[in-house]
Amino acid sequence: MYTTAPDAFRTLARRALNDDDPPCSPRAERLLVGKVLQGRPWPAVADELGYHSPRNAMKALGDAYADA
């Protein structure tokens, strides 16, 4: 869970985003940057990226890590 181990998520996000062929979509990349690297609030990130709710954005974050 992101809330219990944010440092591990940051490390994985940096690795994925520095890869020449990132393993996730551009929207997922923006989610990683907005939430994981910048630490923006869930409601703001969800709204900016067009998720129906912060909960949908949280699920998308989990999916992005599952794909990586």
CHARMM internal coordinates of N, CA and C (Angstrom, degrees):
IC EDIT
DIST 1 N 1 CA 1.4553
DIST 1 CA 1 C 1.5254
ANGL 1 N 1 CA 1 C 109.23
DIST 1 C 2 N 1.3114
ANGL 1 CA 1 C 2 N 115.03
DIHE 1 N 1 CA 1 C 2 N 136.35
DIST 2 N 2 CA 1.4523
ANGL 1 C 2 N 2 CA 121.21
DIHE 1 CA 1 C 2 N 2 CA -178.50
DIST 2 CA 2 C 1.5278
ANGL 2 N 2 CA 2 C 112.03
DIHE 1 C 2 N 2 CA 2 C -58.30
DIST 2 C 3 N 1.3260
ANGL 2 CA 2 C 3 N 117.14
DIHE 2 N 2 CA 2 C 3 N -42.17
DIST 3 N 3 CA 1.4655
ANGL 2 C 3 N 3 CA 119.71
DIHE 2 CA 2 C 3 N 3 CA -175.13
DIST 3 CA 3 C 1.5249
ANGL 3 N 3 CA 3 C 113.41
DIHE 2 C 3 N 3 CA 3 C -66.74
DIST 3 C 4 N 1.3275
ANGL 3 CA 3 C 4 N 117.41
DIHE 3 N 3 CA 3 C 4 N -24.11
DIST 4 N 4 CA 1.4630
ANGL 3 C 4 N 4 CA 119.32
DIHE 3 CA 3 C 4 N 4 CA -178.69
DIST 4 CA 4 C 1.5175
ANGL 4 N 4 CA 4 C 113.65
DIHE 3 C 4 N 4 CA 4 C -94.26
DIST 4 C 5 N 1.3356
ANGL 4 CA 4 C 5 N 117.73
DIHE 4 N 4 CA 4 C 5 N -20.07
DIST 5 N 5 CA 1.4724
ANGL 4 C 5 N 5 CA 120.37
DIHE 4 CA 4 C 5 N 5 CA -178.47
DIST 5 CA 5 C 1.5294
ANGL 5 N 5 CA 5 C 111.51
DIHE 4 C 5 N 5 CA 5 C -144.41
DIST 5 C 6 N 1.3368
ANGL 5 CA 5 C 6 N 117.57
DIHE 5 N 5 CA 5 C 6 N 60.00
DIST 6 N 6 CA 1.4630
ANGL 5 C 6 N 6 CA 118.98
DIHE 5 CA 5 C 6 N 6 CA -176.52
DIST 6 CA 6 C 1.5249
ANGL 6 N 6 CA 6 C 113.93
DIHE 5 C 6 N 6 CA 6 C -62.15
DIST 6 C 7 N 1.3128
ANGL 6 CA 6 C 7 N 118.49
DIHE 6 N 6 CA 6 C 7 N -30.38
DIST 7 N 7 CA 1.4714
ANGL 6 C 7 N 7 CA 120.29
DIHE 6 CA 6 C 7 N 7 CA -179.64
DIST 7 CA 7 C 1.5232
ANGL 7 N 7 CA 7 C 111.65
DIHE 6 C 7 N 7 CA 7 C -63.86
DIST 7 C 8 N 1.3052
ANGL 7 CA 7 C 8 N 117.26
DIHE 7 N 7 CA 7 C 8 N -40.12
DIST 8 N 8 CA 1.4695
ANGL 7 C 8 N 8 CA 120.33
DIHE 7 CA 7 C 8 N 8 CA 178.03
DIST 8 CA 8 C 1.5263
ANGL 8 N 8 CA 8 C 110.40
DIHE 7 C 8 N 8 CA 8 C -64.08
DIST 8 C 9 N 1.3245
ANGL 8 CA 8 C 9 N 117.00
DIHE 8 N 8 CA 8 C 9 N -39.42
DIST 9 N 9 CA 1.4630
ANGL 8 C 9 N 9 CA 120.77
DIHE 8 CA 8 C 9 N 9 CA 178.05
DIST 9 CA 9 C 1.5239
ANGL 9 N 9 CA 9 C 111.00
DIHE 8 C 9 N 9 CA 9 C -65.97
DIST 9 C 10 N 1.3359
ANGL 9 CA 9 C 10 N 116.83
DIHE 9 N 9 CA 9 C 10 N -38.27
DIST 10 N 10 CA 1.4679
ANGL 9 C 10 N 10 CA 119.98
DIHE 9 CA 9 C 10 N 10 CA 178.22
DIST 10 CA 10 C 1.5278
ANGL 10 N 10 CA 10 C 111.20
DIHE 9 C 10 N 10 CA 10 C -63.47
DIST 10 C 11 N 1.3124
ANGL 10 CA 10 C 11 N 115.93
DIHE 10 N 10 CA 10 C 11 N -43.74
DIST 11 N 11 CA 1.4661
ANGL 10 C 11 N 11 CA 120.30
DIHE 10 CA 10 C 11 N 11 CA 179.50
DIST 11 CA 11 C 1.5226
ANGL 11 N 11 CA 11 C 110.77
DIHE 10 C 11 N 11 CA 11 C -60.47
DIST 11 C 12 N 1.3112
ANGL 11 CA 11 C 12 N 116.67
DIHE 11 N 11 CA 11 C 12 N -46.82
DIST 12 N 12 CA 1.4659
ANGL 11 C 12 N 12 CA 120.59
DIHE 11 CA 11 C 12 N 12 CA 179.68
DIST 12 CA 12 C 1.5311
ANGL 12 N 12 CA 12 C 111.27
DIHE 11 C 12 N 12 CA 12 C -65.44
DIST 12 C 13 N 1.3242
ANGL 12 CA 12 C 13 N 117.09
DIHE 12 N 12 CA 12 C 13 N -38.97
DIST 13 N 13 CA 1.4700
ANGL 12 C 13 N 13 CA 120.35
DIHE 12 CA 12 C 13 N 13 CA 179.11
DIST 13 CA 13 C 1.5192
ANGL 13 N 13 CA 13 C 110.70
DIHE 12 C 13 N 13 CA 13 C -63.69
DIST 13 C 14 N 1.3166
ANGL 13 CA 13 C 14 N 117.61
DIHE 13 N 13 CA 13 C 14 N -44.62
DIST 14 N 14 CA 1.4704
ANGL 13 C 14 N 14 CA 120.40
DIHE 13 CA 13 C 14 N 14 CA 178.74
DIST 14 CA 14 C 1.5216
ANGL 14 N 14 CA 14 C 111.04
DIHE 13 C 14 N 14 CA 14 C -59.84
DIST 14 C 15 N 1.3131
ANGL 14 CA 14 C 15 N 116.54
DIHE 14 N 14 CA 14 C 15 N -43.72
DIST 15 N 15 CA 1.4695
ANGL 14 C 15 N 15 CA 120.02
DIHE 14 CA 14 C 15 N 15 CA 179.39
DIST 15 CA 15 C 1.5217
ANGL 15 N 15 CA 15 C 111.37
DIHE 14 C 15 N 15 CA 15 C -62.71
DIST 15 C 16 N 1.3172
ANGL 15 CA 15 C 16 N 116.96
DIHE 15 N 15 CA 15 C 16 N -44.77
DIST 16 N 16 CA 1.4683
ANGL 15 C 16 N 16 CA 120.79
DIHE 15 CA 15 C 16 N 16 CA -178.78
DIST 16 CA 16 C 1.5225
ANGL 16 N 16 CA 16 C 111.12
DIHE 15 C 16 N 16 CA 16 C -65.78
DIST 16 C 17 N 1.3166
ANGL 16 CA 16 C 17 N 116.94
DIHE 16 N 16 CA 16 C 17 N -40.75
DIST 17 N 17 CA 1.4630
ANGL 16 C 17 N 17 CA 120.40
DIHE 16 CA 16 C 17 N 17 CA -176.84
DIST 17 CA 17 C 1.5275
ANGL 17 N 17 CA 17 C 112.32
DIHE 16 C 17 N 17 CA 17 C -76.29
DIST 17 C 18 N 1.3117
ANGL 17 CA 17 C 18 N 118.16
DIHE 17 N 17 CA 17 C 18 N -22.45
DIST 18 N 18 CA 1.4665
ANGL 17 C 18 N 18 CA 121.00
DIHE 17 CA 17 C 18 N 18 CA 178.24
DIST 18 CA 18 C 1.5239
ANGL 18 N 18 CA 18 C 112.60
DIHE 17 C 18 N 18 CA 18 C -88.12
DIST 18 C 19 N 1.3099
ANGL 18 CA 18 C 19 N 116.56
DIHE 18 N 18 CA 18 C 19 N -6.10
DIST 19 N 19 CA 1.4606
ANGL 18 C 19 N 19 CA 121.55
DIHE 18 CA 18 C 19 N 19 CA 178.84
DIST 19 CA 19 C 1.5295
ANGL 19 N 19 CA 19 C 109.37
DIHE 18 C 19 N 19 CA 19 C -71.07
DIST 19 C 20 N 1.3264
ANGL 19 CA 19 C 20 N 116.75
DIHE 19 N 19 CA 19 C 20 N 142.96
DIST 20 N 20 CA 1.4686
ANGL 19 C 20 N 20 CA 120.29
DIHE 19 CA 19 C 20 N 20 CA 177.84
DIST 20 CA 20 C 1.5193
ANGL 20 N 20 CA 20 C 112.11
DIHE 19 C 20 N 20 CA 20 C -63.08
DIST 20 C 21 N 1.3104
ANGL 20 CA 20 C 21 N 117.10
DIHE 20 N 20 CA 20 C 21 N -29.33
DIST 21 N 21 CA 1.4609
ANGL 20 C 21 N 21 CA 122.41
DIHE 20 CA 20 C 21 N 21 CA 179.30
DIST 21 CA 21 C 1.5298
ANGL 21 N 21 CA 21 C 108.09
DIHE 20 C 21 N 21 CA 21 C -126.07
DIST 21 C 22 N 1.3489
ANGL 21 CA 21 C 22 N 117.03
DIHE 21 N 21 CA 21 C 22 N 82.31
DIST 22 N 22 CA 1.4646
ANGL 21 C 22 N 22 CA 119.79
DIHE 21 CA 21 C 22 N 22 CA -176.23
DIST 22 CA 22 C 1.5327
ANGL 22 N 22 CA 22 C 111.56
DIHE 21 C 22 N 22 CA 22 C -56.07
DIST 22 C 23 N 1.3326
ANGL 22 CA 22 C 23 N 116.40
DIHE 22 N 22 CA 22 C 23 N 141.54
DIST 23 N 23 CA 1.4601
ANGL 22 C 23 N 23 CA 120.52
DIHE 22 CA 22 C 23 N 23 CA -175.62
DIST 23 CA 23 C 1.5296
ANGL 23 N 23 CA 23 C 115.01
DIHE 22 C 23 N 23 CA 23 C -81.37
DIST 23 C 24 N 1.3275
ANGL 23 CA 23 C 24 N 117.80
DIHE 23 N 23 CA 23 C 24 N 7.81
DIST 24 N 24 CA 1.4605
ANGL 23 C 24 N 24 CA 119.14
DIHE 23 CA 23 C 24 N 24 CA -177.78
DIST 24 CA 24 C 1.5351
ANGL 24 N 24 CA 24 C 111.25
DIHE 23 C 24 N 24 CA 24 C -135.24
DIST 24 C 25 N 1.3138
ANGL 24 CA 24 C 25 N 114.67
DIHE 24 N 24 CA 24 C 25 N 170.11
DIST 25 N 25 CA 1.4604
ANGL 24 C 25 N 25 CA 121.61
DIHE 24 CA 24 C 25 N 25 CA -177.69
DIST 25 CA 25 C 1.5304
ANGL 25 N 25 CA 25 C 111.04
DIHE 24 C 25 N 25 CA 25 C -71.82
DIST 25 C 26 N 1.3305
ANGL 25 CA 25 C 26 N 117.12
DIHE 25 N 25 CA 25 C 26 N 163.83
DIST 26 N 26 CA 1.4692
ANGL 25 C 26 N 26 CA 119.47
DIHE 25 CA 25 C 26 N 26 CA 176.28
DIST 26 CA 26 C 1.5351
ANGL 26 N 26 CA 26 C 112.76
DIHE 25 C 26 N 26 CA 26 C -58.75
DIST 26 C 27 N 1.3251
ANGL 26 CA 26 C 27 N 116.85
DIHE 26 N 26 CA 26 C 27 N -37.33
DIST 27 N 27 CA 1.4692
ANGL 26 C 27 N 27 CA 119.94
DIHE 26 CA 26 C 27 N 27 CA 178.53
DIST 27 CA 27 C 1.5228
ANGL 27 N 27 CA 27 C 110.15
DIHE 26 C 27 N 27 CA 27 C -64.60
DIST 27 C 28 N 1.3259
ANGL 27 CA 27 C 28 N 117.00
DIHE 27 N 27 CA 27 C 28 N -42.27
DIST 28 N 28 CA 1.4629
ANGL 27 C 28 N 28 CA 120.95
DIHE 27 CA 27 C 28 N 28 CA 178.32
DIST 28 CA 28 C 1.5309
ANGL 28 N 28 CA 28 C 110.55
DIHE 27 C 28 N 28 CA 28 C -65.53
DIST 28 C 29 N 1.3281
ANGL 28 CA 28 C 29 N 116.67
DIHE 28 N 28 CA 28 C 29 N -36.75
DIST 29 N 29 CA 1.4658
ANGL 28 C 29 N 29 CA 119.82
DIHE 28 CA 28 C 29 N 29 CA 175.79
DIST 29 CA 29 C 1.5233
ANGL 29 N 29 CA 29 C 110.48
DIHE 28 C 29 N 29 CA 29 C -60.52
DIST 29 C 30 N 1.3301
ANGL 29 CA 29 C 30 N 116.68
DIHE 29 N 29 CA 29 C 30 N -44.28
DIST 30 N 30 CA 1.4719
ANGL 29 C 30 N 30 CA 119.97
DIHE 29 CA 29 C 30 N 30 CA 179.56
DIST 30 CA 30 C 1.5241
ANGL 30 N 30 CA 30 C 111.09
DIHE 29 C 30 N 30 CA 30 C -65.53
DIST 30 C 31 N 1.3263
ANGL 30 CA 30 C 31 N 116.59
DIHE 30 N 30 CA 30 C 31 N -33.19
DIST 31 N 31 CA 1.4635
ANGL 30 C 31 N 31 CA 121.07
DIHE 30 CA 30 C 31 N 31 CA 175.68
DIST 31 CA 31 C 1.5263
ANGL 31 N 31 CA 31 C 110.14
DIHE 30 C 31 N 31 CA 31 C -65.40
DIST 31 C 32 N 1.3216
ANGL 31 CA 31 C 32 N 117.22
DIHE 31 N 31 CA 31 C 32 N -44.48
DIST 32 N 32 CA 1.4639
ANGL 31 C 32 N 32 CA 120.96
DIHE 31 CA 31 C 32 N 32 CA 177.96
DIST 32 CA 32 C 1.5262
ANGL 32 N 32 CA 32 C 111.16
DIHE 31 C 32 N 32 CA 32 C -60.23
DIST 32 C 33 N 1.3043
ANGL 32 CA 32 C 33 N 116.45
DIHE 32 N 32 CA 32 C 33 N -43.81
DIST 33 N 33 CA 1.4614
ANGL 32 C 33 N 33 CA 119.86
DIHE 32 CA 32 C 33 N 33 CA -179.54
DIST 33 CA 33 C 1.5244
ANGL 33 N 33 CA 33 C 110.39
DIHE 32 C 33 N 33 CA 33 C -67.10
DIST 33 C 34 N 1.3302
ANGL 33 CA 33 C 34 N 116.65
DIHE 33 N 33 CA 33 C 34 N -51.40
DIST 34 N 34 CA 1.4636
ANGL 33 C 34 N 34 CA 120.68
DIHE 33 CA 33 C 34 N 34 CA -175.13
DIST 34 CA 34 C 1.5147
ANGL 34 N 34 CA 34 C 114.05
DIHE 33 C 34 N 34 CA 34 C -62.50
DIST 34 C 35 N 1.3146
ANGL 34 CA 34 C 35 N 116.71
DIHE 34 N 34 CA 34 C 35 N -45.90
DIST 35 N 35 CA 1.4608
ANGL 34 C 35 N 35 CA 119.47
DIHE 34 CA 34 C 35 N 35 CA -175.94
DIST 35 CA 35 C 1.5217
ANGL 35 N 35 CA 35 C 112.62
DIHE 34 C 35 N 35 CA 35 C -90.69
DIST 35 C 36 N 1.3259
ANGL 35 CA 35 C 36 N 116.06
DIHE 35 N 35 CA 35 C 36 N -52.26
DIST 36 N 36 CA 1.4663
ANGL 35 C 36 N 36 CA 119.17
DIHE 35 CA 35 C 36 N 36 CA -171.05
DIST 36 CA 36 C 1.5268
ANGL 36 N 36 CA 36 C 112.04
DIHE 35 C 36 N 36 CA 36 C -77.11
DIST 36 C 37 N 1.3239
ANGL 36 CA 36 C 37 N 117.34
DIHE 36 N 36 CA 36 C 37 N -47.51
DIST 37 N 37 CA 1.4647
ANGL 36 C 37 N 37 CA 118.88
DIHE 36 CA 36 C 37 N 37 CA -175.93
DIST 37 CA 37 C 1.5237
ANGL 37 N 37 CA 37 C 113.15
DIHE 36 C 37 N 37 CA 37 C -85.39
DIST 37 C 38 N 1.3310
ANGL 37 CA 37 C 38 N 117.48
DIHE 37 N 37 CA 37 C 38 N -37.47
DIST 38 N 38 CA 1.4642
ANGL 37 C 38 N 38 CA 120.11
DIHE 37 CA 37 C 38 N 38 CA -179.30
DIST 38 CA 38 C 1.5177
ANGL 38 N 38 CA 38 C 113.08
DIHE 37 C 38 N 38 CA 38 C -92.50
DIST 38 C 39 N 1.3297
ANGL 38 CA 38 C 39 N 117.59
DIHE 38 N 38 CA 38 C 39 N -17.49
DIST 39 N 39 CA 1.4651
ANGL 38 C 39 N 39 CA 121.24
DIHE 38 CA 38 C 39 N 39 CA 177.95
DIST 39 CA 39 C 1.5202
ANGL 39 N 39 CA 39 C 114.25
DIHE 38 C 39 N 39 CA 39 C 68.54
DIST 39 C 40 N 1.3259
ANGL 39 CA 39 C 40 N 116.51
DIHE 39 N 39 CA 39 C 40 N 28.06
DIST 40 N 40 CA 1.4634
ANGL 39 C 40 N 40 CA 119.54
DIHE 39 CA 39 C 40 N 40 CA 179.94
DIST 40 CA 40 C 1.5278
ANGL 40 N 40 CA 40 C 110.11
DIHE 39 C 40 N 40 CA 40 C -70.69
DIST 40 C 41 N 1.3265
ANGL 40 CA 40 C 41 N 118.12
DIHE 40 N 40 CA 40 C 41 N 155.25
DIST 41 N 41 CA 1.4706
ANGL 40 C 41 N 41 CA 121.30
DIHE 40 CA 40 C 41 N 41 CA -179.45
DIST 41 CA 41 C 1.5288
ANGL 41 N 41 CA 41 C 111.74
DIHE 40 C 41 N 41 CA 41 C -65.66
DIST 41 C 42 N 1.3368
ANGL 41 CA 41 C 42 N 115.99
DIHE 41 N 41 CA 41 C 42 N 146.75
DIST 42 N 42 CA 1.4567
ANGL 41 C 42 N 42 CA 120.98
DIHE 41 CA 41 C 42 N 42 CA -179.98
DIST 42 CA 42 C 1.5303
ANGL 42 N 42 CA 42 C 113.19
DIHE 41 C 42 N 42 CA 42 C -52.93
DIST 42 C 43 N 1.3335
ANGL 42 CA 42 C 43 N 119.15
DIHE 42 N 42 CA 42 C 43 N -46.86
DIST 43 N 43 CA 1.4768
ANGL 42 C 43 N 43 CA 118.02
DIHE 42 CA 42 C 43 N 43 CA -178.45
DIST 43 CA 43 C 1.5337
ANGL 43 N 43 CA 43 C 112.90
DIHE 42 C 43 N 43 CA 43 C -59.84
DIST 43 C 44 N 1.3079
ANGL 43 CA 43 C 44 N 117.40
DIHE 43 N 43 CA 43 C 44 N -39.18
DIST 44 N 44 CA 1.4648
ANGL 43 C 44 N 44 CA 120.74
DIHE 43 CA 43 C 44 N 44 CA -179.81
DIST 44 CA 44 C 1.5242
ANGL 44 N 44 CA 44 C 111.31
DIHE 43 C 44 N 44 CA 44 C -67.18
DIST 44 C 45 N 1.3186
ANGL 44 CA 44 C 45 N 116.68
DIHE 44 N 44 CA 44 C 45 N -43.84
DIST 45 N 45 CA 1.4649
ANGL 44 C 45 N 45 CA 121.19
DIHE 44 CA 44 C 45 N 45 CA 180.00
DIST 45 CA 45 C 1.5234
ANGL 45 N 45 CA 45 C 109.92
DIHE 44 C 45 N 45 CA 45 C -65.35
DIST 45 C 46 N 1.3211
ANGL 45 CA 45 C 46 N 116.76
DIHE 45 N 45 CA 45 C 46 N -45.02
DIST 46 N 46 CA 1.4717
ANGL 45 C 46 N 46 CA 121.01
DIHE 45 CA 45 C 46 N 46 CA -179.42
DIST 46 CA 46 C 1.5205
ANGL 46 N 46 CA 46 C 110.61
DIHE 45 C 46 N 46 CA 46 C -60.82
DIST 46 C 47 N 1.3105
ANGL 46 CA 46 C 47 N 116.86
DIHE 46 N 46 CA 46 C 47 N -44.12
DIST 47 N 47 CA 1.4653
ANGL 46 C 47 N 47 CA 121.17
DIHE 46 CA 46 C 47 N 47 CA -179.62
DIST 47 CA 47 C 1.5251
ANGL 47 N 47 CA 47 C 111.30
DIHE 46 C 47 N 47 CA 47 C -65.04
DIST 47 C 48 N 1.3080
ANGL 47 CA 47 C 48 N 116.73
DIHE 47 N 47 CA 47 C 48 N -46.61
DIST 48 N 48 CA 1.4691
ANGL 47 C 48 N 48 CA 121.49
DIHE 47 CA 47 C 48 N 48 CA -178.12
DIST 48 CA 48 C 1.5316
ANGL 48 N 48 CA 48 C 111.96
DIHE 47 C 48 N 48 CA 48 C -61.96
DIST 48 C 49 N 1.3171
ANGL 48 CA 48 C 49 N 117.22
DIHE 48 N 48 CA 48 C 49 N -36.98
DIST 49 N 49 CA 1.4578
ANGL 48 C 49 N 49 CA 120.72
DIHE 48 CA 48 C 49 N 49 CA -176.16
DIST 49 CA 49 C 1.5284
ANGL 49 N 49 CA 49 C 113.43
DIHE 48 C 49 N 49 CA 49 C -95.18
DIST 49 C 50 N 1.3331
ANGL 49 CA 49 C 50 N 116.96
DIHE 49 N 49 CA 49 C 50 N 1.71
DIST 50 N 50 CA 1.4567
ANGL 49 C 50 N 50 CA 120.76
DIHE 49 CA 49 C 50 N 50 CA 174.27
DIST 50 CA 50 C 1.5172
ANGL 50 N 50 CA 50 C 115.76
DIHE 49 C 50 N 50 CA 50 C 80.55
DIST 50 C 51 N 1.3207
ANGL 50 CA 50 C 51 N 118.26
DIHE 50 N 50 CA 50 C 51 N 24.15
DIST 51 N 51 CA 1.4560
ANGL 50 C 51 N 51 CA 120.85
DIHE 50 CA 50 C 51 N 51 CA 174.12
DIST 51 CA 51 C 1.5272
ANGL 51 N 51 CA 51 C 108.47
DIHE 50 C 51 N 51 CA 51 C -79.53
DIST 51 C 52 N 1.3301
ANGL 51 CA 51 C 52 N 116.55
DIHE 51 N 51 CA 51 C 52 N 150.06
DIST 52 N 52 CA 1.4630
ANGL 51 C 52 N 52 CA 120.62
DIHE 51 CA 51 C 52 N 52 CA -178.02
DIST 52 CA 52 C 1.5231
ANGL 52 N 52 CA 52 C 112.48
DIHE 51 C 52 N 52 CA 52 C -68.10
DIST 52 C 53 N 1.3291
ANGL 52 CA 52 C 53 N 115.95
DIHE 52 N 52 CA 52 C 53 N -26.37
DIST 53 N 53 CA 1.4611
ANGL 52 C 53 N 53 CA 120.41
DIHE 52 CA 52 C 53 N 53 CA -178.84
DIST 53 CA 53 C 1.5185
ANGL 53 N 53 CA 53 C 108.99
DIHE 52 C 53 N 53 CA 53 C -159.36
DIST 53 C 54 N 1.3308
ANGL 53 CA 53 C 54 N 116.82
DIHE 53 N 53 CA 53 C 54 N 163.50
DIST 54 N 54 CA 1.4632
ANGL 53 C 54 N 54 CA 119.20
DIHE 53 CA 53 C 54 N 54 CA 173.87
DIST 54 CA 54 C 1.5330
ANGL 54 N 54 CA 54 C 112.14
DIHE 53 C 54 N 54 CA 54 C -58.11
DIST 54 C 55 N 1.3178
ANGL 54 CA 54 C 55 N 116.54
DIHE 54 N 54 CA 54 C 55 N -33.94
DIST 55 N 55 CA 1.4640
ANGL 54 C 55 N 55 CA 120.20
DIHE 54 CA 54 C 55 N 55 CA 179.15
DIST 55 CA 55 C 1.5339
ANGL 55 N 55 CA 55 C 111.11
DIHE 54 C 55 N 55 CA 55 C -62.42
DIST 55 C 56 N 1.3392
ANGL 55 CA 55 C 56 N 116.96
DIHE 55 N 55 CA 55 C 56 N -39.30
DIST 56 N 56 CA 1.4676
ANGL 55 C 56 N 56 CA 120.27
DIHE 55 CA 55 C 56 N 56 CA 176.52
DIST 56 CA 56 C 1.5243
ANGL 56 N 56 CA 56 C 110.76
DIHE 55 C 56 N 56 CA 56 C -63.95
DIST 56 C 57 N 1.3167
ANGL 56 CA 56 C 57 N 116.53
DIHE 56 N 56 CA 56 C 57 N -38.24
DIST 57 N 57 CA 1.4679
ANGL 56 C 57 N 57 CA 120.64
DIHE 56 CA 56 C 57 N 57 CA 178.06
DIST 57 CA 57 C 1.5300
ANGL 57 N 57 CA 57 C 110.15
DIHE 56 C 57 N 57 CA 57 C -65.93
DIST 57 C 58 N 1.3203
ANGL 57 CA 57 C 58 N 117.15
DIHE 57 N 57 CA 57 C 58 N -39.77
DIST 58 N 58 CA 1.4657
ANGL 57 C 58 N 58 CA 120.80
DIHE 57 CA 57 C 58 N 58 CA 177.68
DIST 58 CA 58 C 1.5283
ANGL 58 N 58 CA 58 C 110.69
DIHE 57 C 58 N 58 CA 58 C -61.76
DIST 58 C 59 N 1.3155
ANGL 58 CA 58 C 59 N 116.50
DIHE 58 N 58 CA 58 C 59 N -42.96
DIST 59 N 59 CA 1.4637
ANGL 58 C 59 N 59 CA 120.84
DIHE 58 CA 58 C 59 N 59 CA 178.20
DIST 59 CA 59 C 1.5326
ANGL 59 N 59 CA 59 C 110.03
DIHE 58 C 59 N 59 CA 59 C -62.85
DIST 59 C 60 N 1.3316
ANGL 59 CA 59 C 60 N 116.11
DIHE 59 N 59 CA 59 C 60 N -41.88
DIST 60 N 60 CA 1.4736
ANGL 59 C 60 N 60 CA 120.17
DIHE 59 CA 59 C 60 N 60 CA 179.14
DIST 60 CA 60 C 1.5221
ANGL 60 N 60 CA 60 C 111.01
DIHE 59 C 60 N 60 CA 60 C -63.26
DIST 60 C 61 N 1.3242
ANGL 60 CA 60 C 61 N 116.84
DIHE 60 N 60 CA 60 C 61 N -35.70
DIST 61 N 61 CA 1.4653
ANGL 60 C 61 N 61 CA 119.77
DIHE 60 CA 60 C 61 N 61 CA 177.22
DIST 61 CA 61 C 1.5264
ANGL 61 N 61 CA 61 C 109.83
DIHE 60 C 61 N 61 CA 61 C -63.93
DIST 61 C 62 N 1.3201
ANGL 61 CA 61 C 62 N 116.42
DIHE 61 N 61 CA 61 C 62 N -44.47
DIST 62 N 62 CA 1.4608
ANGL 61 C 62 N 62 CA 120.03
DIHE 61 CA 61 C 62 N 62 CA 177.24
DIST 62 CA 62 C 1.5194
ANGL 62 N 62 CA 62 C 111.79
DIHE 61 C 62 N 62 CA 62 C -61.47
DIST 62 C 63 N 1.3282
ANGL 62 CA 62 C 63 N 116.24
DIHE 62 N 62 CA 62 C 63 N -40.39
DIST 63 N 63 CA 1.4671
ANGL 62 C 63 N 63 CA 120.33
DIHE 62 CA 62 C 63 N 63 CA 177.88
DIST 63 CA 63 C 1.5258
ANGL 63 N 63 CA 63 C 111.29
DIHE 62 C 63 N 63 CA 63 C -64.77
DIST 63 C 64 N 1.3236
ANGL 63 CA 63 C 64 N 116.88
DIHE 63 N 63 CA 63 C 64 N -38.76
DIST 64 N 64 CA 1.4701
ANGL 63 C 64 N 64 CA 120.52
DIHE 63 CA 63 C 64 N 64 CA 179.33
DIST 64 CA 64 C 1.5241
ANGL 64 N 64 CA 64 C 110.27
DIHE 63 C 64 N 64 CA 64 C -62.34
DIST 64 C 65 N 1.3017
ANGL 64 CA 64 C 65 N 117.15
DIHE 64 N 64 CA 64 C 65 N -39.93
DIST 65 N 65 CA 1.4624
ANGL 64 C 65 N 65 CA 119.95
DIHE 64 CA 64 C 65 N 65 CA 179.04
DIST 65 CA 65 C 1.5252
ANGL 65 N 65 CA 65 C 111.13
DIHE 64 C 65 N 65 CA 65 C -73.02
DIST 65 C 66 N 1.3102
ANGL 65 CA 65 C 66 N 117.25
DIHE 65 N 65 CA 65 C 66 N -31.64
DIST 66 N 66 CA 1.4725
ANGL 65 C 66 N 66 CA 120.24
DIHE 65 CA 65 C 66 N 66 CA 178.37
DIST 66 CA 66 C 1.5322
ANGL 66 N 66 CA 66 C 109.66
DIHE 65 C 66 N 66 CA 66 C -67.16
DIST 66 C 67 N 1.3404
ANGL 66 CA 66 C 67 N 116.85
DIHE 66 N 66 CA 66 C 67 N -34.17
DIST 67 N 67 CA 1.4623
ANGL 66 C 67 N 67 CA 121.08
DIHE 66 CA 66 C 67 N 67 CA 179.74
DIST 67 CA 67 C 1.5187
ANGL 67 N 67 CA 67 C 111.98
DIHE 66 C 67 N 67 CA 67 C -74.14
DIST 67 C 68 N 1.3348
ANGL 67 CA 67 C 68 N 116.57
DIHE 67 N 67 CA 67 C 68 N -27.28
DIST 68 N 68 CA 1.4639
ANGL 67 C 68 N 68 CA 120.51
DIHE 67 CA 67 C 68 N 68 CA -177.75
DIST 68 CA 68 C 1.4801
ANGL 68 N 68 CA 68 C 108.95
DIHE 67 C 68 N 68 CA 68 C -79.15
END
COOR INIT
IC SEED 1 N 1 CA 1 C
IC BUILD
